Amino acid sequence: MPVINFTYEELFKQLGEELPKDELINILPMISSDVESYDDVEVKAEFFPNRPDYYSVEGIVRSLKGYLELEKGIPEYDVKKTDTTITVDSELENIRPYVACCMIKNVKIDDNQLRNIMEFQEHLHWVIGRDRKKVAIGIHDLDKVEGPFYYKAGNPNETSFIPLESRENLTLNEILENHEKGEKYAKLLKEFDKYPLIVDGNGNIMSMPPIINSELTKLTTKTTNLFIDVTGTDINAVTNALNIIAANLSENGATIETIEVNYPYHDNKTYPDFEPKIIDVHTKTAQEYIGIDLTADKIVETLEKTRFNATKINEETVRVTVPRYRIDILHEVDIIENIALGYGFNELPAQLPDFATVANPDSKRQFDQILEQVMIGLSFTEIKSLMLTSETQHYTKLRKEVEEDRVTVAQPITQDRTMIRKSLINSLLEFLEDNKHEELPQKIFEIGDVAYINENAETKMVTVKKLAAAQISSVANFTTIKSIVESFVANMGFEMELEDHDDSAFIKGRCAKFTTKPLNKNTPFTFKGYFGEIHPEVLTNFELEYPVIAFEVEFSEVE
């Protein structure tokens, strides 16, 4: 989930009121955040993907003002309608068909605000944009360009401009091949004969969505007026992203100016679209969900604290006006959640369940418990990590090529949780990286499932149980890990045979694989694995400063 960094100084400045720091830390979870860390200067707060309006300090302040009753109801934004237009090229219908734009004027940007805008943009790219595939955002210095604007299809080999953070004029294809952002996102455009461009009235290229902006419109601390463009493949996602950006960036007195999009293949539309949604909430339903008696008047009061407008229709119904930046509100139950938030989660009465259960050991855990006892007997400490990881952590940092049989997440909510792990080794190294400040040696192990795609299997996705262990210390070497593996295999009642093994995550010549044979012929399982010394480049990738040794085994039933 996105982590938002902000200082107390900038938050209190926008809030217009200074709170005791410990009070702020206690309030933040009450507005649906998870405080990851804080010190005397800065706070790091994590917010769920369903609340992208929180991805900048302005959105957090807006919610705090309601919670503290400094302001209630829907914020009012200064929106000025203009005759500025952006015209869409018909060739983009099958490439990247939708665009939404607006202008924001009289913005005050210092170094902190500049950093916040960039982070805000990237968080939205990931959560709403699906890493720019669905939505991409461009934020420009408006004073460097002038309308009318155009959303064009450019020839990859003939059209050129100077991309952001570059001094060289490059063709569109050269940007995809040679620029850092181009290489990263080239897959989004490579299948097309032409690429999208945002162009101003003088023919200046402002951006090549979803790849890179132009150096011409780069933001600085001298920028006071912004041009926002949002392009994508889903018009609702494009509209939602622009609404959130416009609302948040205009929170401190800036003026929003509209831009009309002229389509050859879709109805024309003026942005931003701040027309609110209307949802009715029934008091009886709210009472049942929250578990307390609530009058219609109390519901109105709590919703105004959470920055909605609400009107009592009668004692049974409240009509709620939802601001367009609240894209998480889809149903009456979403409104009810905000009623509970406005009421105060800490104020809700505790209640014991009216039923009891008796716990029994899980039979599926018996084998895991045997493994745990053996590893603990070898002085290792058990850890538990998430099954989800990323290609960077699982492959790139381990010097491996990304495999086609991995199980990917269709709609990942964070950049570091895009696939299901196939190995436990990277999870152990991540743990060591997070705990490198602790004393050495550290000896850890994990037992867990991994998954991969097998087109020949009945269920396609195959799940396998693995055990992995790692040790970090100044004296860790191949002899040490070989001794550990031999002890593990013997304690499990097996004998093993060794072979040479080449694995890019390990030092060449200091890695081996093994197979096992049970000493008891009635043993219902067998296992195989590998072990060795982790490669120095992998240690550097995980910012580890001492040698690491590791082994991993895979278990299977005897047929």
C-alpha positions as semicolon CSV with decimal commas, in nm:
position;residue;x (nm);y (nm);z (nm)
1;M;0,000;0,000;0,000
2;P;0,121;0,355;-0,071
3;V;0,314;0,522;0,210
4;I;0,273;0,900;0,232
5;N;0,557;1,100;0,391
6;F;0,485;1,442;0,536
7;T;0,631;1,670;0,800
8;Y;0,437;1,802;1,097
9;E;0,528;2,152;0,982
10;E;0,369;2,125;0,637
11;L;0,060;1,944;0,768
12;F;-0,005;2,193;1,051
13;K;0,057;2,484;0,812
14;Q;-0,217;2,360;0,579
15;L;-0,442;2,260;0,869
16;G;-0,419;2,611;1,014
17;E;-0,387;2,469;1,362
18;E;-0,106;2,297;1,548
19;L;-0,187;1,981;1,742
20;P;0,023;1,794;1,996
21;K;0,222;1,543;1,789
22;D;0,106;1,243;1,992
23;E;-0,257;1,352;1,940
24;L;-0,205;1,361;1,563
25;I;-0,053;1,011;1,568
26;N;-0,359;0,884;1,757
27;I;-0,602;1,059;1,518
28;L;-0,454;0,932;1,191
29;P;-0,575;0,569;1,238
30;M;-0,924;0,712;1,301
31;I;-0,932;0,848;0,945
32;S;-0,840;0,510;0,793
33;S;-0,461;0,524;0,793
34;D;-0,191;0,302;0,937
35;V;0,098;0,497;1,087
36;E;0,407;0,309;0,971
37;S;0,664;0,523;1,155
38;Y;0,721;0,871;1,291
39;D;0,982;1,084;1,463
40;D;1,000;1,444;1,582
41;V;0,998;1,580;1,226
42;E;0,819;1,346;0,986
43;V;0,534;1,094;0,972
44;K;0,502;0,797;0,737
45;A;0,139;0,689;0,702
46;E;0,004;0,404;0,492
47;F;-0,335;0,431;0,320
48;F;-0,548;0,169;0,152
49;P;-0,573;0,166;-0,230
50;N;-0,944;0,251;-0,212
51;R;-0,856;0,602;-0,085
52;P;-0,628;0,760;-0,348
53;D;-0,757;1,102;-0,237
54;Y;-0,530;1,053;0,067
55;Y;-0,215;1,019;-0,144
56;S;-0,106;1,377;-0,086
57;V;-0,087;1,581;0,232
58;E;-0,371;1,804;0,103
59;G;-0,611;1,509;0,106
60;I;-0,507;1,414;0,458
61;V;-0,555;1,772;0,580
62;R;-0,899;1,791;0,416
63;S;-1,011;1,484;0,611
64;L;-0,854;1,607;0,937
65;K;-1,041;1,936;0,910
66;G;-1,367;1,743;0,909
67;Y;-1,267;1,506;1,189
68;L;-1,161;1,801;1,407
69;E;-1,477;1,991;1,299
70;L;-1,272;2,281;1,162
71;E;-1,467;2,247;0,836
72;K;-1,770;2,034;0,758
73;G;-1,939;1,909;0,445
74;I;-1,814;1,898;0,087
75;P;-1,527;2,138;0,018
76;E;-1,605;2,415;-0,228
77;Y;-1,357;2,459;-0,512
78;D;-1,312;2,768;-0,726
79;V;-1,379;2,631;-1,076
80;K;-1,373;2,875;-1,369
81;K;-1,513;2,766;-1,703
82;T;-1,294;2,858;-2,001
83;D;-1,307;2,811;-2,379
84;T;-0,971;2,624;-2,382
85;T;-0,988;2,298;-2,575
86;I;-0,788;1,986;-2,647
87;T;-0,867;1,810;-2,975
88;V;-0,822;1,434;-3,004
89;D;-0,671;1,263;-3,311
90;S;-0,899;0,991;-3,455
91;E;-0,597;0,757;-3,487
92;L;-0,577;0,731;-3,106
93;E;-0,908;0,545;-3,075
94;N;-0,734;0,206;-3,084
95;I;-0,412;0,317;-2,914
96;R;-0,488;0,518;-2,600
97;P;-0,833;0,664;-2,662
98;Y;-0,920;0,886;-2,365
99;V;-0,784;1,212;-2,227
100;A;-0,895;1,458;-1,958
101;C;-0,727;1,790;-1,883
102;C;-0,757;2,099;-1,668
103;M;-0,553;2,398;-1,555
104;I;-0,474;2,494;-1,196
105;K;-0,359;2,850;-1,135
106;N;-0,192;3,035;-0,850
107;V;-0,024;2,729;-0,703
108;K;0,253;2,781;-0,449
109;I;0,538;2,531;-0,495
110;D;0,840;2,496;-0,270
111;D;1,087;2,206;-0,257
112;N;0,862;2,000;-0,028
113;Q;0,554;2,065;-0,239
114;L;0,745;1,974;-0,557
115;R;0,846;1,642;-0,402
116;N;0,491;1,582;-0,279
117;I;0,344;1,644;-0,626
118;M;0,582;1,392;-0,785
119;E;0,507;1,130;-0,519
120;F;0,133;1,196;-0,548
121;Q;0,153;1,144;-0,923
122;E;0,342;0,815;-0,893
123;H;0,106;0,676;-0,626
124;L;-0,190;0,747;-0,856
125;H;-0,001;0,592;-1,148
126;W;0,021;0,268;-0,958
127;V;-0,314;0,246;-0,782
128;I;-0,553;0,389;-1,041
129;G;-0,326;0,363;-1,344
130;R;-0,208;0,003;-1,293
131;D;0,150;0,117;-1,343
132;R;0,047;0,356;-1,626
133;K;-0,124;0,087;-1,836
134;K;-0,475;0,206;-1,752
135;V;-0,403;0,571;-1,666
136;A;-0,099;0,799;-1,704
137;I;-0,067;1,152;-1,564
138;G;0,128;1,452;-1,687
139;I;0,175;1,766;-1,474
140;H;0,325;2,061;-1,662
141;D;0,430;2,423;-1,620
142;L;0,141;2,596;-1,798
143;D;0,335;2,919;-1,855
144;K;0,571;2,741;-2,095
145;V;0,289;2,652;-2,339
146;E;-0,038;2,790;-2,471
147;G;-0,362;2,655;-2,611
148;P;-0,545;2,526;-2,793
149;F;-0,403;2,182;-2,715
150;Y;-0,397;1,861;-2,916
151;Y;-0,386;1,492;-2,835
152;K;-0,210;1,352;-3,142
153;A;-0,069;1,029;-3,283
154;G;0,301;1,078;-3,364
155;N;0,530;0,892;-3,602
156;P;0,787;0,703;-3,389
157;N;1,081;0,762;-3,625
158;E;1,007;1,115;-3,749
159;T;0,874;1,296;-3,439
160;S;1,122;1,408;-3,172
161;F;1,149;1,620;-2,855
162;I;1,371;1,657;-2,548
163;P;1,236;1,423;-2,278
164;L;1,238;1,508;-1,908
165;E;1,581;1,503;-1,739
166;S;1,758;1,496;-2,077
167;R;1,944;1,748;-2,294
168;E;1,925;1,558;-2,622
169;N;1,649;1,573;-2,878
170;L;1,529;1,214;-2,931
171;T;1,279;1,049;-3,165
172;L;0,991;0,866;-3,000
173;N;1,154;0,530;-3,074
174;E;1,488;0,650;-2,937
175;I;1,312;0,749;-2,614
176;L;1,173;0,395;-2,580
177;E;1,514;0,245;-2,648
178;N;1,751;0,481;-2,465
179;H;1,565;0,673;-2,195
180;E;1,524;0,514;-1,850
181;K;1,145;0,568;-1,846
182;G;1,120;0,467;-2,210
183;E;1,286;0,134;-2,147
184;K;1,067;0,071;-1,843
185;Y;0,732;0,142;-2,012
186;A;0,809;0,062;-2,377
187;K;0,589;-0,248;-2,353
188;L;0,281;-0,022;-2,333
189;L;0,336;0,120;-2,683
190;K;0,559;-0,118;-2,880
191;E;0,269;-0,297;-3,051
192;F;0,143;0,027;-3,213
193;D;0,257;0,202;-3,532
194;K;0,208;0,549;-3,380
195;Y;0,246;0,685;-3,026
196;P;0,031;0,938;-2,832
197;L;0,150;1,297;-2,783
198;I;0,018;1,603;-2,598
199;V;0,097;1,911;-2,811
200;D;0,030;2,281;-2,751
201;G;-0,100;2,543;-2,996
202;N;0,252;2,625;-3,118
203;G;0,339;2,264;-3,194
204;N;0,548;2,213;-2,878
205;I;0,539;1,851;-2,758
206;M;0,447;1,850;-2,389
207;S;0,445;1,477;-2,323
208;M;0,447;1,131;-2,473
209;P;0,193;0,946;-2,259
210;P;0,225;0,707;-2,086
211;I;0,606;0,731;-2,107
212;I;0,759;1,070;-2,029
213;N;0,696;1,446;-2,015
214;S;0,897;1,703;-2,207
215;E;1,184;1,888;-2,045
216;L;1,015;2,206;-2,175
217;T;0,730;2,186;-1,920
218;K;0,930;2,061;-1,622
219;L;0,800;2,184;-1,285
220;T;1,022;2,405;-1,068
221;T;0,978;2,606;-0,749
222;K;0,905;2,905;-0,977
223;T;0,604;2,731;-1,133
224;T;0,272;2,894;-1,039
225;N;0,030;2,761;-1,301
226;L;-0,022;2,395;-1,390
227;F;-0,155;2,205;-1,691
228;I;-0,276;1,855;-1,599
229;D;-0,329;1,583;-1,856
230;V;-0,458;1,234;-1,783
231;T;-0,468;0,974;-2,060
232;G;-0,576;0,613;-2,056
233;T;-0,778;0,320;-2,179
234;D;-1,070;0,358;-1,934
235;I;-1,263;0,685;-1,939
236;N;-1,395;0,642;-1,583
237;A;-1,046;0,585;-1,445
238;V;-0,917;0,885;-1,643
239;T;-1,197;1,106;-1,508
240;N;-1,148;0,985;-1,149
241;A;-0,774;1,048;-1,157
242;L;-0,815;1,404;-1,288
243;N;-1,086;1,483;-1,030
244;I;-0,861;1,370;-0,743
245;I;-0,559;1,565;-0,872
246;A;-0,761;1,882;-0,933
247;A;-0,928;1,867;-0,592
248;N;-0,610;1,799;-0,396
249;L;-0,381;2,046;-0,576
250;S;-0,636;2,327;-0,542
251;E;-0,694;2,278;-0,167
252;N;-0,481;2,577;-0,070
253;G;-0,665;2,850;-0,258
254;A;-0,564;2,772;-0,616
255;T;-0,815;2,821;-0,899
256;I;-0,925;2,538;-1,128
257;E;-0,991;2,621;-1,495
258;T;-1,175;2,382;-1,723
259;I;-1,070;2,235;-2,058
260;E;-1,310;2,085;-2,311
261;V;-1,207;1,760;-2,483
262;N;-1,324;1,737;-2,847
263;Y;-1,349;1,375;-2,966
264;P;-1,405;1,243;-3,320
265;Y;-1,527;0,908;-3,175
266;H;-1,683;1,001;-2,838
267;D;-1,907;1,269;-2,691
268;N;-1,724;1,591;-2,606
269;K;-1,660;1,642;-2,235
270;T;-1,554;1,934;-2,013
271;Y;-1,316;1,862;-1,724
272;P;-1,284;1,843;-1,432
273;D;-1,620;1,680;-1,369
274;F;-1,713;1,770;-1,012
275;E;-2,082;1,677;-1,043
276;P;-2,147;1,489;-0,715
277;K;-2,312;1,151;-0,671
278;I;-2,632;1,115;-0,467
279;I;-2,688;0,807;-0,245
280;D;-2,967;0,746;0,005
281;V;-2,884;0,588;0,341
282;H;-3,147;0,416;0,554
283;T;-3,119;0,469;0,929
284;K;-3,232;0,115;1,009
285;T;-2,962;-0,034;0,783
286;A;-2,696;0,189;0,939
287;Q;-2,808;0,084;1,289
288;E;-2,787;-0,285;1,196
289;Y;-2,438;-0,257;1,045
290;I;-2,285;-0,035;1,313
291;G;-2,468;-0,189;1,609
292;I;-2,590;0,130;1,776
293;D;-2,906;0,339;1,769
294;L;-2,863;0,631;1,531
295;T;-3,115;0,901;1,449
296;A;-3,130;1,062;1,107
297;D;-3,001;1,385;1,263
298;K;-2,700;1,206;1,413
299;I;-2,622;1,045;1,077
300;V;-2,625;1,388;0,911
301;E;-2,386;1,519;1,178
302;T;-2,139;1,232;1,142
303;L;-2,138;1,246;0,761
304;E;-2,064;1,618;0,757
305;K;-1,756;1,542;0,969
306;T;-1,639;1,302;0,699
307;R;-1,677;1,575;0,432
308;F;-2,011;1,475;0,279
309;N;-2,322;1,686;0,249
310;A;-2,624;1,516;0,401
311;T;-2,994;1,604;0,428
312;K;-3,259;1,433;0,638
313;I;-3,546;1,328;0,412
314;N;-3,735;1,175;0,706
315;E;-3,652;0,967;1,013
316;E;-3,590;0,662;0,793
317;T;-3,379;0,814;0,513
318;V;-3,081;1,049;0,475
319;R;-2,980;1,177;0,129
320;V;-2,603;1,198;0,093
321;T;-2,409;1,409;-0,157
322;V;-2,074;1,245;-0,239
323;P;-1,780;1,453;-0,370
324;R;-1,631;1,323;-0,694
325;Y;-1,285;1,272;-0,545
326;R;-1,434;0,998;-0,323
327;I;-1,414;0,723;-0,584
328;D;-1,437;0,456;-0,312
329;I;-1,808;0,529;-0,251
330;L;-2,005;0,282;-0,460
331;H;-2,291;0,169;-0,236
332;E;-2,492;0,253;0,073
333;V;-2,262;0,037;0,286
334;D;-1,967;0,259;0,193
335;I;-2,157;0,555;0,333
336;I;-2,234;0,356;0,649
337;E;-1,862;0,293;0,700
338;N;-1,811;0,671;0,697
339;I;-2,094;0,715;0,946
340;A;-1,901;0,489;1,185
341;L;-1,583;0,684;1,113
342;G;-1,754;1,016;1,183
343;Y;-1,913;0,877;1,499
344;G;-1,569;0,761;1,615
345;F;-1,451;0,403;1,610
346;N;-1,326;0,439;1,967
347;E;-1,674;0,544;2,076
348;L;-1,843;0,230;1,948
349;P;-1,936;-0,006;2,235
350;A;-1,748;-0,334;2,272
351;Q;-1,961;-0,647;2,246
352;L;-1,884;-1,012;2,305
353;P;-2,009;-1,259;2,043
354;D;-2,318;-1,456;2,147
355;F;-2,158;-1,793;2,063
356;A;-1,851;-1,988;2,173
357;T;-1,620;-2,230;1,993
358;V;-1,375;-2,496;2,107
359;A;-1,034;-2,498;1,940
360;N;-0,861;-2,813;1,815
361;P;-0,518;-2,857;1,656
362;D;-0,523;-2,843;1,278
363;S;-0,425;-3,185;1,142
364;K;-0,271;-3,017;0,837
365;R;-0,022;-2,846;1,068
366;Q;0,122;-3,164;1,221
367;F;0,393;-3,205;0,955
368;D;0,484;-2,836;0,981
369;Q;0,525;-2,877;1,356
370;I;0,776;-3,159;1,304
371;L;0,978;-2,935;1,070
372;E;0,959;-2,650;1,319
373;Q;1,088;-2,869;1,603
374;V;1,385;-2,984;1,394
375;M;1,479;-2,631;1,286
376;I;1,438;-2,486;1,634
377;G;1,659;-2,769;1,759
378;L;1,923;-2,644;1,514
379;S;1,898;-2,296;1,677
380;F;1,696;-2,131;1,399
381;T;1,411;-1,885;1,458
382;E;1,092;-1,911;1,253
383;I;0,957;-1,618;1,050
384;K;0,637;-1,575;0,851
385;S;0,616;-1,362;0,536
386;L;0,356;-1,289;0,269
387;M;0,317;-1,524;-0,028
388;L;0,298;-1,220;-0,255
389;T;0,620;-1,065;-0,379
390;S;0,744;-0,881;-0,689
391;E;0,955;-0,969;-0,991
392;T;1,222;-0,726;-0,868
393;Q;1,255;-0,890;-0,527
394;H;1,207;-1,246;-0,648
395;Y;1,418;-1,243;-0,963
396;T;1,616;-0,926;-1,035
397;K;1,777;-0,892;-0,692
398;L;1,868;-1,264;-0,702
399;R;2,035;-1,225;-1,045
400;K;1,768;-1,443;-1,210
401;E;1,563;-1,411;-1,529
402;V;1,188;-1,363;-1,484
403;E;1,012;-1,697;-1,544
404;E;0,701;-1,738;-1,755
405;D;0,543;-1,995;-1,523
406;R;0,507;-1,752;-1,233
407;V;0,158;-1,675;-1,099
408;T;0,092;-1,302;-1,137
409;V;-0,166;-1,084;-0,964
410;A;-0,424;-0,954;-1,211
411;Q;-0,483;-0,623;-1,029
412;P;-0,200;-0,568;-0,779
413;I;-0,259;-0,294;-0,520
414;T;0,111;-0,226;-0,459
415;Q;0,426;-0,238;-0,670
416;D;0,594;-0,490;-0,438
417;R;0,307;-0,744;-0,446
418;T;0,266;-0,842;-0,811
419;M;0,321;-1,221;-0,807
420;I;0,307;-1,532;-0,587
421;R;0,649;-1,651;-0,478
422;K;0,809;-1,962;-0,626
423;S;1,085;-1,971;-0,366
424;L;1,127;-1,865;-0,003
425;I;1,488;-1,746;-0,035
426;N;1,408;-1,385;-0,125
427;S;1,167;-1,360;0,171
428;L;1,450;-1,458;0,406
429;L;1,686;-1,204;0,249
430;E;1,422;-0,929;0,277
431;F;1,384;-1,015;0,646
432;L;1,760;-0,997;0,701
433;E;1,767;-0,663;0,517
434;D;1,496;-0,524;0,748
435;N;1,682;-0,649;1,057
436;K;2,044;-0,574;0,968
437;H;2,061;-0,342;1,271
438;E;2,020;-0,645;1,502
439;E;2,310;-0,844;1,648
440;L;2,479;-1,126;1,457
441;P;2,459;-1,412;1,395
442;Q;2,099;-1,430;1,277
443;K;1,957;-1,773;1,192
444;I;1,606;-1,781;1,046
445;F;1,378;-2,025;0,865
446;E;1,035;-2,027;0,705
447;I;0,787;-2,299;0,610
448;G;0,533;-2,202;0,348
449;D;0,360;-2,269;0,021
450;V;0,483;-2,152;-0,318
451;A;0,297;-2,163;-0,649
452;Y;0,366;-2,182;-1,020
453;I;0,178;-2,242;-1,346
454;N;0,175;-2,592;-1,496
455;E;-0,034;-2,605;-1,813
456;N;-0,041;-2,987;-1,795
457;A;-0,179;-2,998;-1,441
458;E;-0,551;-3,032;-1,376
459;T;-0,575;-2,705;-1,178
460;K;-0,308;-2,515;-1,383
461;M;-0,174;-2,349;-1,066
462;V;0,037;-2,594;-0,864
463;T;0,105;-2,533;-0,494
464;V;0,410;-2,689;-0,323
465;K;0,531;-2,679;0,038
466;K;0,887;-2,561;0,093
467;L;1,120;-2,492;0,382
468;A;1,408;-2,246;0,357
469;A;1,665;-2,126;0,608
470;A;1,937;-1,863;0,609
471;Q;2,219;-1,756;0,838
472;I;2,407;-1,426;0,832
473;S;2,737;-1,393;1,021
474;S;3,098;-1,295;0,967
475;V;3,208;-1,662;0,954
476;A;2,923;-1,813;0,744
477;N;3,059;-2,034;0,465
478;F;2,986;-2,340;0,253
479;T;3,111;-2,584;0,517
480;T;2,874;-2,435;0,774
481;I;2,563;-2,465;0,556
482;K;2,660;-2,818;0,446
483;S;2,681;-2,920;0,811
484;I;2,341;-2,763;0,885
485;V;2,175;-2,940;0,593
486;E;2,330;-3,274;0,690
487;S;2,195;-3,233;1,045
488;F;1,848;-3,138;0,915
489;V;1,833;-3,438;0,679
490;A;1,952;-3,679;0,952
491;N;1,703;-3,545;1,207
492;M;1,423;-3,598;0,955
493;G;1,526;-3,963;0,924
494;F;1,682;-3,950;0,579
495;E;2,016;-3,985;0,411
496;M;2,122;-3,768;0,119
497;E;2,327;-3,763;-0,198
498;L;2,502;-3,449;-0,321
499;E;2,556;-3,309;-0,671
500;D;2,713;-2,992;-0,807
501;H;2,461;-2,715;-0,867
502;D;2,477;-2,383;-1,049
503;D;2,237;-2,115;-0,924
504;S;2,293;-1,746;-1,006
505;A;2,186;-1,641;-0,655
506;F;2,480;-1,836;-0,507
507;I;2,857;-1,817;-0,553
508;K;2,968;-2,044;-0,837
509;G;3,139;-2,356;-0,700
510;R;2,990;-2,299;-0,354
511;C;2,643;-2,436;-0,421
512;A;2,513;-2,793;-0,421
513;K;2,185;-2,974;-0,465
514;F;2,078;-3,288;-0,285
515;T;1,826;-3,568;-0,303
516;T;1,712;-3,776;-0,007
517;K;1,627;-4,138;0,065
518;P;1,425;-4,228;0,380
519;L;1,585;-4,467;0,630
520;N;1,234;-4,589;0,715
521;K;1,063;-4,741;0,411
522;N;0,718;-4,647;0,547
523;T;0,793;-4,273;0,539
524;P;0,509;-4,114;0,334
525;F;0,713;-3,824;0,197
526;T;1,046;-3,736;0,046
527;F;1,226;-3,410;-0,028
528;K;1,504;-3,253;-0,231
529;G;1,679;-2,920;-0,221
530;Y;1,991;-2,708;-0,262
531;F;2,223;-2,499;-0,044
532;G;2,523;-2,269;-0,064
533;E;2,677;-1,926;-0,012
534;I;2,477;-1,627;-0,139
535;H;2,648;-1,431;-0,419
536;P;2,807;-1,096;-0,317
537;E;2,603;-0,909;-0,580
538;V;2,282;-1,044;-0,423
539;L;2,405;-0,931;-0,081
540;T;2,462;-0,583;-0,224
541;N;2,113;-0,582;-0,380
542;F;1,964;-0,651;-0,037
543;E;2,206;-0,409;0,133
544;L;2,359;-0,684;0,348
545;E;2,716;-0,638;0,473
546;Y;2,806;-0,989;0,592
547;P;2,815;-1,335;0,429
548;V;2,485;-1,523;0,406
549;I;2,436;-1,897;0,365
550;A;2,101;-2,056;0,285
551;F;1,923;-2,375;0,188
552;E;1,579;-2,458;0,053
553;V;1,394;-2,790;0,034
554;E;1,077;-2,898;-0,147
555;F;0,855;-3,173;-0,008
556;S;0,644;-3,424;-0,198
557;E;0,440;-3,730;-0,110
558;V;0,572;-4,076;-0,199
559;E;0,363;-4,222;-0,480
